[in-house]
Amino acid sequence: MGNAAKDPIVGTNIAYVAHMYPQHWANPSLRAQITQAAALVPVFVTEWGFHQAPTDAILNGTITSYGAPFKQFLQQTGASWTAWCASRSWQPAMFNSDFTLRSGEGEMGAFVKDWLYEQQSVDQVMS
């Protein structure tokens, strides 16, 4: 995202994207870049996610250490998001091998489902 806030691309229908996994979240300067850019241009976090796995530096996180603070951050900045990814094999997986939703402090599946449920009526166009 770097200089997006300082020198935005000129044009229409442009959005900036970011990936923010727990390892990135630990870097305050990366959060600041998203905050600064989102104040001026549309920002869409196209990849984020976590699972509790101490041997995986990029994805290691929990709802408490990453999920909830990240959710609050996106709500404050107004950035859009989509979780990575609705899979049972790509990491961080949201589903078990039998396609049941992964849940618990160190899993993102149920966290994402609950967040989507909370947002089901937000920004809906009413006819």
CNS distance restraints for C-alpha pairs under 8 A (distance, minus, plus):
assign (resid   1 and name CA) (resid  16 and name CA) 7.07 0.50 0.50
assign (resid   1 and name CA) (resid  17 and name CA) 7.28 0.50 0.50
assign (resid   1 and name CA) (resid  18 and name CA) 6.66 0.50 0.50
assign (resid   1 and name CA) (resid  33 and name CA) 6.35 0.50 0.50
assign (resid   1 and name CA) (resid  34 and name CA) 6.88 0.50 0.50
assign (resid   1 and name CA) (resid  37 and name CA) 7.45 0.50 0.50
assign (resid   2 and name CA) (resid  33 and name CA) 6.20 0.50 0.50
assign (resid   3 and name CA) (resid   7 and name CA) 5.74 0.50 0.50
assign (resid   3 and name CA) (resid   8 and name CA) 7.33 0.50 0.50
assign (resid   3 and name CA) (resid  33 and name CA) 7.95 0.50 0.50
assign (resid   4 and name CA) (resid   8 and name CA) 4.72 0.50 0.50
assign (resid   4 and name CA) (resid   9 and name CA) 7.38 0.50 0.50
assign (resid   4 and name CA) (resid  16 and name CA) 7.76 0.50 0.50
assign (resid   4 and name CA) (resid  37 and name CA) 5.78 0.50 0.50
assign (resid   5 and name CA) (resid  33 and name CA) 7.75 0.50 0.50
assign (resid   5 and name CA) (resid  36 and name CA) 5.74 0.50 0.50
assign (resid   5 and name CA) (resid  37 and name CA) 4.37 0.50 0.50
assign (resid   5 and name CA) (resid  38 and name CA) 7.86 0.50 0.50
assign (resid   5 and name CA) (resid  39 and name CA) 7.85 0.50 0.50
assign (resid   5 and name CA) (resid  40 and name CA) 6.29 0.50 0.50
assign (resid   5 and name CA) (resid  41 and name CA) 7.42 0.50 0.50
assign (resid   8 and name CA) (resid  41 and name CA) 7.70 0.50 0.50
assign (resid   9 and name CA) (resid  14 and name CA) 7.81 0.50 0.50
assign (resid  14 and name CA) (resid  42 and name CA) 7.42 0.50 0.50
assign (resid  15 and name CA) (resid  41 and name CA) 6.73 0.50 0.50
assign (resid  15 and name CA) (resid  42 and name CA) 4.88 0.50 0.50
assign (resid  15 and name CA) (resid  43 and name CA) 5.63 0.50 0.50
assign (resid  15 and name CA) (resid  44 and name CA) 6.84 0.50 0.50
assign (resid  16 and name CA) (resid  41 and name CA) 7.27 0.50 0.50
assign (resid  16 and name CA) (resid  42 and name CA) 6.18 0.50 0.50
assign (resid  16 and name CA) (resid  43 and name CA) 4.75 0.50 0.50
assign (resid  16 and name CA) (resid  44 and name CA) 6.16 0.50 0.50
assign (resid  17 and name CA) (resid  43 and name CA) 5.63 0.50 0.50
assign (resid  17 and name CA) (resid  44 and name CA) 4.81 0.50 0.50
assign (resid  17 and name CA) (resid  45 and name CA) 5.42 0.50 0.50
assign (resid  17 and name CA) (resid  46 and name CA) 6.19 0.50 0.50
assign (resid  18 and name CA) (resid  34 and name CA) 7.64 0.50 0.50
assign (resid  18 and name CA) (resid  43 and name CA) 7.44 0.50 0.50
assign (resid  18 and name CA) (resid  44 and name CA) 6.51 0.50 0.50
assign (resid  18 and name CA) (resid  45 and name CA) 4.70 0.50 0.50
assign (resid  18 and name CA) (resid  46 and name CA) 6.16 0.50 0.50
assign (resid  18 and name CA) (resid  47 and name CA) 7.06 0.50 0.50
assign (resid  19 and name CA) (resid  45 and name CA) 5.71 0.50 0.50
assign (resid  19 and name CA) (resid  46 and name CA) 6.04 0.50 0.50
assign (resid  19 and name CA) (resid  47 and name CA) 4.70 0.50 0.50
assign (resid  19 and name CA) (resid  48 and name CA) 5.92 0.50 0.50
assign (resid  20 and name CA) (resid  24 and name CA) 5.51 0.50 0.50
assign (resid  20 and name CA) (resid  25 and name CA) 6.17 0.50 0.50
assign (resid  20 and name CA) (resid  45 and name CA) 7.14 0.50 0.50
assign (resid  20 and name CA) (resid  47 and name CA) 6.42 0.50 0.50
assign (resid  20 and name CA) (resid  48 and name CA) 5.08 0.50 0.50
assign (resid  20 and name CA) (resid  49 and name CA) 7.76 0.50 0.50
assign (resid  21 and name CA) (resid  25 and name CA) 6.08 0.50 0.50
assign (resid  21 and name CA) (resid  47 and name CA) 7.61 0.50 0.50
assign (resid  21 and name CA) (resid  48 and name CA) 5.07 0.50 0.50
assign (resid  21 and name CA) (resid  49 and name CA) 5.78 0.50 0.50
assign (resid  21 and name CA) (resid  50 and name CA) 6.71 0.50 0.50
assign (resid  21 and name CA) (resid  58 and name CA) 6.22 0.50 0.50
assign (resid  21 and name CA) (resid  59 and name CA) 5.88 0.50 0.50
assign (resid  22 and name CA) (resid  26 and name CA) 6.37 0.50 0.50
assign (resid  22 and name CA) (resid  49 and name CA) 7.58 0.50 0.50
assign (resid  22 and name CA) (resid  50 and name CA) 6.61 0.50 0.50
assign (resid  22 and name CA) (resid  57 and name CA) 7.93 0.50 0.50
assign (resid  22 and name CA) (resid  58 and name CA) 5.96 0.50 0.50
assign (resid  22 and name CA) (resid  59 and name CA) 5.52 0.50 0.50
assign (resid  22 and name CA) (resid  60 and name CA) 6.20 0.50 0.50
assign (resid  22 and name CA) (resid  61 and name CA) 5.85 0.50 0.50
assign (resid  22 and name CA) (resid  66 and name CA) 6.17 0.50 0.50
assign (resid  23 and name CA) (resid  27 and name CA) 7.36 0.50 0.50
assign (resid  23 and name CA) (resid  57 and name CA) 6.20 0.50 0.50
assign (resid  23 and name CA) (resid  58 and name CA) 4.63 0.50 0.50
assign (resid  23 and name CA) (resid  59 and name CA) 6.66 0.50 0.50
assign (resid  23 and name CA) (resid  60 and name CA) 7.46 0.50 0.50
assign (resid  24 and name CA) (resid  30 and name CA) 6.79 0.50 0.50
assign (resid  24 and name CA) (resid  58 and name CA) 7.40 0.50 0.50
assign (resid  25 and name CA) (resid  30 and name CA) 7.20 0.50 0.50
assign (resid  25 and name CA) (resid  31 and name CA) 6.72 0.50 0.50
assign (resid  25 and name CA) (resid  66 and name CA) 7.49 0.50 0.50
assign (resid  25 and name CA) (resid  70 and name CA) 7.88 0.50 0.50
assign (resid  27 and name CA) (resid  31 and name CA) 6.91 0.50 0.50
assign (resid  28 and name CA) (resid  32 and name CA) 6.17 0.50 0.50
assign (resid  29 and name CA) (resid  33 and name CA) 6.24 0.50 0.50
assign (resid  30 and name CA) (resid  34 and name CA) 6.57 0.50 0.50
assign (resid  31 and name CA) (resid  35 and name CA) 6.21 0.50 0.50
assign (resid  32 and name CA) (resid  36 and name CA) 6.02 0.50 0.50
assign (resid  33 and name CA) (resid  37 and name CA) 6.08 0.50 0.50
assign (resid  34 and name CA) (resid  38 and name CA) 5.88 0.50 0.50
assign (resid  34 and name CA) (resid  43 and name CA) 7.48 0.50 0.50
assign (resid  34 and name CA) (resid  77 and name CA) 7.98 0.50 0.50
assign (resid  35 and name CA) (resid  39 and name CA) 6.36 0.50 0.50
assign (resid  35 and name CA) (resid  77 and name CA) 5.86 0.50 0.50
assign (resid  36 and name CA) (resid  40 and name CA) 7.08 0.50 0.50
assign (resid  37 and name CA) (resid  41 and name CA) 5.80 0.50 0.50
assign (resid  37 and name CA) (resid  42 and name CA) 7.70 0.50 0.50
assign (resid  37 and name CA) (resid  43 and name CA) 7.06 0.50 0.50
assign (resid  38 and name CA) (resid  42 and name CA) 5.80 0.50 0.50
assign (resid  38 and name CA) (resid  43 and name CA) 5.44 0.50 0.50
assign (resid  38 and name CA) (resid  77 and name CA) 6.05 0.50 0.50
assign (resid  38 and name CA) (resid  78 and name CA) 6.90 0.50 0.50
assign (resid  38 and name CA) (resid  79 and name CA) 6.26 0.50 0.50
assign (resid  39 and name CA) (resid  77 and name CA) 7.12 0.50 0.50
assign (resid  42 and name CA) (resid  79 and name CA) 6.91 0.50 0.50
assign (resid  43 and name CA) (resid  79 and name CA) 5.05 0.50 0.50
assign (resid  43 and name CA) (resid  80 and name CA) 6.29 0.50 0.50
assign (resid  44 and name CA) (resid  79 and name CA) 5.62 0.50 0.50
assign (resid  44 and name CA) (resid  80 and name CA) 4.53 0.50 0.50
assign (resid  44 and name CA) (resid  81 and name CA) 5.41 0.50 0.50
assign (resid  44 and name CA) (resid  82 and name CA) 7.92 0.50 0.50
assign (resid  45 and name CA) (resid  79 and name CA) 6.94 0.50 0.50
assign (resid  45 and name CA) (resid  80 and name CA) 6.07 0.50 0.50
assign (resid  45 and name CA) (resid  81 and name CA) 4.61 0.50 0.50
assign (resid  45 and name CA) (resid  82 and name CA) 6.48 0.50 0.50
assign (resid  46 and name CA) (resid  81 and name CA) 5.80 0.50 0.50
assign (resid  46 and name CA) (resid  82 and name CA) 5.31 0.50 0.50
assign (resid  46 and name CA) (resid  83 and name CA) 6.88 0.50 0.50
assign (resid  46 and name CA) (resid  84 and name CA) 7.45 0.50 0.50
assign (resid  47 and name CA) (resid  81 and name CA) 7.60 0.50 0.50
assign (resid  47 and name CA) (resid  82 and name CA) 6.35 0.50 0.50
assign (resid  47 and name CA) (resid  83 and name CA) 5.58 0.50 0.50
assign (resid  47 and name CA) (resid  84 and name CA) 4.98 0.50 0.50
assign (resid  47 and name CA) (resid  85 and name CA) 7.79 0.50 0.50
assign (resid  48 and name CA) (resid  82 and name CA) 7.38 0.50 0.50
assign (resid  48 and name CA) (resid  83 and name CA) 5.27 0.50 0.50
assign (resid  48 and name CA) (resid  84 and name CA) 5.50 0.50 0.50
assign (resid  49 and name CA) (resid  59 and name CA) 6.86 0.50 0.50
assign (resid  49 and name CA) (resid  67 and name CA) 7.80 0.50 0.50
assign (resid  49 and name CA) (resid  83 and name CA) 6.08 0.50 0.50
assign (resid  49 and name CA) (resid  84 and name CA) 5.83 0.50 0.50
assign (resid  49 and name CA) (resid  85 and name CA) 7.80 0.50 0.50
assign (resid  49 and name CA) (resid  92 and name CA) 6.21 0.50 0.50
assign (resid  49 and name CA) (resid 108 and name CA) 6.58 0.50 0.50
assign (resid  50 and name CA) (resid  59 and name CA) 4.82 0.50 0.50
assign (resid  50 and name CA) (resid  60 and name CA) 5.91 0.50 0.50
assign (resid  50 and name CA) (resid  61 and name CA) 5.26 0.50 0.50
assign (resid  50 and name CA) (resid  62 and name CA) 6.68 0.50 0.50
assign (resid  50 and name CA) (resid  66 and name CA) 7.63 0.50 0.50
assign (resid  50 and name CA) (resid  67 and name CA) 7.49 0.50 0.50
assign (resid  50 and name CA) (resid  92 and name CA) 5.75 0.50 0.50
assign (resid  50 and name CA) (resid 106 and name CA) 7.49 0.50 0.50
assign (resid  50 and name CA) (resid 107 and name CA) 6.75 0.50 0.50
assign (resid  50 and name CA) (resid 108 and name CA) 6.01 0.50 0.50
assign (resid  51 and name CA) (resid  59 and name CA) 6.00 0.50 0.50
assign (resid  51 and name CA) (resid  60 and name CA) 5.43 0.50 0.50
assign (resid  51 and name CA) (resid  61 and name CA) 5.40 0.50 0.50
assign (resid  51 and name CA) (resid  62 and name CA) 6.23 0.50 0.50
assign (resid  51 and name CA) (resid  92 and name CA) 5.93 0.50 0.50
assign (resid  51 and name CA) (resid  93 and name CA) 7.98 0.50 0.50
assign (resid  51 and name CA) (resid 106 and name CA) 5.05 0.50 0.50
assign (resid  51 and name CA) (resid 107 and name CA) 4.94 0.50 0.50
assign (resid  51 and name CA) (resid 108 and name CA) 6.43 0.50 0.50
assign (resid  52 and name CA) (resid  59 and name CA) 7.57 0.50 0.50
assign (resid  52 and name CA) (resid  60 and name CA) 4.95 0.50 0.50
assign (resid  52 and name CA) (resid  61 and name CA) 5.06 0.50 0.50
assign (resid  52 and name CA) (resid  62 and name CA) 5.78 0.50 0.50
assign (resid  52 and name CA) (resid 106 and name CA) 4.46 0.50 0.50
assign (resid  52 and name CA) (resid 107 and name CA) 6.73 0.50 0.50
assign (resid  53 and name CA) (resid  57 and name CA) 7.92 0.50 0.50
assign (resid  53 and name CA) (resid  59 and name CA) 7.25 0.50 0.50
assign (resid  53 and name CA) (resid  60 and name CA) 4.92 0.50 0.50
assign (resid  53 and name CA) (resid  61 and name CA) 7.30 0.50 0.50
assign (resid  54 and name CA) (resid  60 and name CA) 5.73 0.50 0.50
assign (resid  55 and name CA) (resid  60 and name CA) 7.56 0.50 0.50
assign (resid  56 and name CA) (resid  60 and name CA) 5.53 0.50 0.50
assign (resid  59 and name CA) (resid  92 and name CA) 6.98 0.50 0.50
assign (resid  61 and name CA) (resid  65 and name CA) 5.99 0.50 0.50
assign (resid  61 and name CA) (resid  66 and name CA) 5.64 0.50 0.50
assign (resid  61 and name CA) (resid  67 and name CA) 7.65 0.50 0.50
assign (resid  61 and name CA) (resid 106 and name CA) 6.53 0.50 0.50
assign (resid  62 and name CA) (resid  66 and name CA) 5.62 0.50 0.50
assign (resid  62 and name CA) (resid  67 and name CA) 6.28 0.50 0.50
assign (resid  62 and name CA) (resid 105 and name CA) 5.48 0.50 0.50
assign (resid  62 and name CA) (resid 106 and name CA) 4.35 0.50 0.50
assign (resid  62 and name CA) (resid 107 and name CA) 6.75 0.50 0.50
assign (resid  62 and name CA) (resid 108 and name CA) 7.93 0.50 0.50
assign (resid  63 and name CA) (resid  67 and name CA) 4.16 0.50 0.50
assign (resid  63 and name CA) (resid  68 and name CA) 5.48 0.50 0.50
assign (resid  63 and name CA) (resid 105 and name CA) 5.38 0.50 0.50
assign (resid  63 and name CA) (resid 106 and name CA) 6.34 0.50 0.50
assign (resid  63 and name CA) (resid 107 and name CA) 7.42 0.50 0.50
assign (resid  63 and name CA) (resid 108 and name CA) 7.37 0.50 0.50
assign (resid  63 and name CA) (resid 111 and name CA) 7.51 0.50 0.50
assign (resid  64 and name CA) (resid  68 and name CA) 5.78 0.50 0.50
assign (resid  64 and name CA) (resid  69 and name CA) 7.25 0.50 0.50
assign (resid  64 and name CA) (resid 105 and name CA) 7.27 0.50 0.50
assign (resid  65 and name CA) (resid  69 and name CA) 7.05 0.50 0.50
assign (resid  66 and name CA) (resid  70 and name CA) 5.73 0.50 0.50
assign (resid  67 and name CA) (resid  71 and name CA) 6.08 0.50 0.50
assign (resid  67 and name CA) (resid 108 and name CA) 7.59 0.50 0.50
assign (resid  67 and name CA) (resid 111 and name CA) 7.70 0.50 0.50
assign (resid  68 and name CA) (resid  72 and name CA) 6.27 0.50 0.50
assign (resid  69 and name CA) (resid  73 and name CA) 6.11 0.50 0.50
assign (resid  70 and name CA) (resid  74 and name CA) 6.26 0.50 0.50
assign (resid  71 and name CA) (resid  75 and name CA) 6.24 0.50 0.50
assign (resid  72 and name CA) (resid  76 and name CA) 6.13 0.50 0.50
assign (resid  73 and name CA) (resid  77 and name CA) 6.18 0.50 0.50
assign (resid  74 and name CA) (resid  78 and name CA) 5.74 0.50 0.50
assign (resid  74 and name CA) (resid  79 and name CA) 5.33 0.50 0.50
assign (resid  74 and name CA) (resid  80 and name CA) 7.21 0.50 0.50
assign (resid  74 and name CA) (resid  81 and name CA) 7.90 0.50 0.50
assign (resid  75 and name CA) (resid  79 and name CA) 7.00 0.50 0.50
assign (resid  83 and name CA) (resid 112 and name CA) 7.33 0.50 0.50
assign (resid  84 and name CA) (resid  92 and name CA) 7.27 0.50 0.50
assign (resid  85 and name CA) (resid  90 and name CA) 7.13 0.50 0.50
assign (resid  85 and name CA) (resid  91 and name CA) 7.57 0.50 0.50
assign (resid  85 and name CA) (resid  92 and name CA) 7.17 0.50 0.50
assign (resid  85 and name CA) (resid  93 and name CA) 6.81 0.50 0.50
assign (resid  85 and name CA) (resid  94 and name CA) 6.93 0.50 0.50
assign (resid  86 and name CA) (resid  93 and name CA) 6.91 0.50 0.50
assign (resid  86 and name CA) (resid  94 and name CA) 5.66 0.50 0.50
assign (resid  86 and name CA) (resid  95 and name CA) 7.19 0.50 0.50
assign (resid  87 and name CA) (resid  91 and name CA) 7.74 0.50 0.50
assign (resid  87 and name CA) (resid  93 and name CA) 5.30 0.50 0.50
assign (resid  87 and name CA) (resid  94 and name CA) 5.76 0.50 0.50
assign (resid  87 and name CA) (resid  95 and name CA) 5.96 0.50 0.50
assign (resid  88 and name CA) (resid  93 and name CA) 4.98 0.50 0.50
assign (resid  88 and name CA) (resid  94 and name CA) 6.14 0.50 0.50
assign (resid  88 and name CA) (resid  95 and name CA) 4.54 0.50 0.50
assign (resid  88 and name CA) (resid  96 and name CA) 5.41 0.50 0.50
assign (resid  88 and name CA) (resid  97 and name CA) 5.61 0.50 0.50
assign (resid  88 and name CA) (resid  99 and name CA) 6.68 0.50 0.50
assign (resid  89 and name CA) (resid  93 and name CA) 5.81 0.50 0.50
assign (resid  89 and name CA) (resid  97 and name CA) 7.60 0.50 0.50
assign (resid  92 and name CA) (resid 108 and name CA) 7.76 0.50 0.50
assign (resid  93 and name CA) (resid 102 and name CA) 7.86 0.50 0.50
assign (resid  93 and name CA) (resid 108 and name CA) 7.84 0.50 0.50
assign (resid  93 and name CA) (resid 109 and name CA) 7.46 0.50 0.50
assign (resid  94 and name CA) (resid 101 and name CA) 6.16 0.50 0.50
assign (resid  94 and name CA) (resid 102 and name CA) 5.58 0.50 0.50
assign (resid  94 and name CA) (resid 107 and name CA) 7.27 0.50 0.50
assign (resid  94 and name CA) (resid 108 and name CA) 5.98 0.50 0.50
assign (resid  94 and name CA) (resid 109 and name CA) 4.08 0.50 0.50
assign (resid  94 and name CA) (resid 110 and name CA) 7.73 0.50 0.50
assign (resid  95 and name CA) (resid  99 and name CA) 5.12 0.50 0.50
assign (resid  95 and name CA) (resid 100 and name CA) 5.47 0.50 0.50
assign (resid  95 and name CA) (resid 101 and name CA) 4.50 0.50 0.50
assign (resid  95 and name CA) (resid 102 and name CA) 5.07 0.50 0.50
assign (resid  95 and name CA) (resid 109 and name CA) 6.44 0.50 0.50
assign (resid  96 and name CA) (resid 100 and name CA) 5.38 0.50 0.50
assign (resid  96 and name CA) (resid 101 and name CA) 6.24 0.50 0.50
assign (resid  96 and name CA) (resid 102 and name CA) 5.94 0.50 0.50
assign (resid 101 and name CA) (resid 109 and name CA) 5.62 0.50 0.50
assign (resid 101 and name CA) (resid 110 and name CA) 6.26 0.50 0.50
assign (resid 102 and name CA) (resid 107 and name CA) 5.95 0.50 0.50
assign (resid 102 and name CA) (resid 108 and name CA) 6.99 0.50 0.50
assign (resid 102 and name CA) (resid 109 and name CA) 4.96 0.50 0.50
assign (resid 102 and name CA) (resid 110 and name CA) 6.18 0.50 0.50
assign (resid 103 and name CA) (resid 107 and name CA) 5.22 0.50 0.50
assign (resid 103 and name CA) (resid 108 and name CA) 6.69 0.50 0.50
assign (resid 103 and name CA) (resid 109 and name CA) 5.80 0.50 0.50
assign (resid 103 and name CA) (resid 110 and name CA) 4.94 0.50 0.50
assign (resid 103 and name CA) (resid 111 and name CA) 7.23 0.50 0.50
assign (resid 104 and name CA) (resid 108 and name CA) 7.83 0.50 0.50
assign (resid 104 and name CA) (resid 110 and name CA) 7.53 0.50 0.50
assign (resid 107 and name CA) (resid 111 and name CA) 7.43 0.50 0.50
assign (resid 108 and name CA) (resid 112 and name CA) 5.99 0.50 0.50
assign (resid 109 and name CA) (resid 113 and name CA) 6.35 0.50 0.50
assign (resid 110 and name CA) (resid 114 and name CA) 6.00 0.50 0.50
assign (resid 111 and name CA) (resid 115 and name CA) 6.19 0.50 0.50
assign (resid 112 and name CA) (resid 116 and name CA) 6.09 0.50 0.50
assign (resid 113 and name CA) (resid 117 and name CA) 6.16 0.50 0.50
assign (resid 114 and name CA) (resid 118 and name CA) 6.24 0.50 0.50
assign (resid 115 and name CA) (resid 119 and name CA) 6.38 0.50 0.50
assign (resid 116 and name CA) (resid 120 and name CA) 6.17 0.50 0.50
